[in-house]
Amino acid sequence: MIDTADTLTQSLDVMSDNPLWRRFVTDTRVYTVLLSRDLFGTWVLCQAWGRRVSERGGGKSTVVPNVAAGLAVIEVITRRRQQRGYRLRG
């Protein structure tokens, strides 16, 4: 439940097909994570990373059992990126 005094947090409609994404940046690096449904209705977590000034980078997609599991992974990724000096940009 979202605290009524919290003006920053927005609820995510878990029945929605709208993707949830977050973008993390440093001065030289970028990391993006996206949680969305594929064409078959399966929840997929996509991760991409690389340098800001280069087209080189990597990525991977992972099937998650449900939106709650995907959100839990995103929270772990968020903590890890912030510990490594990334700033949230989306």
PyMOL commands that set and color helices and strands:
alter all, ss='L'
color gray80, all
select helices_A, chain A and resi 67-83
alter helices_A, ss='H'
color red, helices_A
select strands_A, chain A and resi 20-25+29-37+43-51+57-64+87-88
alter strands_A, ss='S'
color yellow, strands_A
deselect
rebuild
show_as cartoon
